[in-house]
Amino acid sequence: MSGFSLQSEPFTLDRDCEAVMVPQGEPVTLPAGQTGYITQALGGSFTVYVEGNLFRIAGKNADALGKPEPPPLELPDNASDEDVEVLIWQQLRTVFDPEIPVNVVELGLVYDVSIEHQDDDQRVVYVKMTLTAPGCGMGDVLIDDARIKIEMIPTVARADVDLVFDPPWNQMMMSDVAKLETGML
C-alpha cells in the first residue's frame, strides 16, 4: 500500500510492534498475531485500525506489517545548503497527521526552516512548527517524526523542531491542495 486508500488493507502482525495510540499519543506494543486494517500509509508510516482503535506505526516497523522499510536518503557529496533544504522540505512533506491524509507542510503547520553549519561540516537544522490545535495528543509524535525524518538526511547531525503557537494556526494557512483534500475548498 503506497498511499492513502479509501479501502482498508487487512494485516496480521509478524512480531510485537511499537505503536502510538491515536489521538491520545500514548505508546503501546501491539502483540505478534494481532490482526487489523491499514487505513492510511503515507510518508513511510501507517495508521492502523485494531479492535475499534487507531494506532500509528512508524516506518522502521513496516516489516511487522509485511511492508518494506523506506529506503535510505541520498545526497551528493558536494551538496549545498540549498540542496539540503530541498530535501528537508521533502522530508517534512512525509510527516502526516495519522487522522488526516495531508502532510504538515500542506496543512501550513511548518513556519520556518533554517540551517547552520558545525565545525565538522555537519549541519544543524532548526524548524518551527505548530499544531492545528494546541491540545493535540499527537503533537509530540508529529514533532518527533519531523525530527527523525530530517536527521535521516546525510550531513544533518541534529534537527531541533520547536513547537510554537504564535501565530496561531488557522485554516487559511492550508494550501489549496490541503483544503481540497479535506473538503474545505
Secondary structure, DSSP 4 states (H G I P E B T S, - for coil): --S--SS-EEEE-SS-EEEEEETT--EEEEPTT-EEEEEEEETTEEEEEETTEEEEE-GGGGGGGT-PPPPPP---TT--HHHHHHHHHHHHTT-B-TTSSSBTTTTT-EEEEEEEE-TTS-EEEEEEE--SSTT-TTHHHHHHHHHHHHHTSTTEEEEEEEE--SSPP-GGGS-HHHHHHTT--
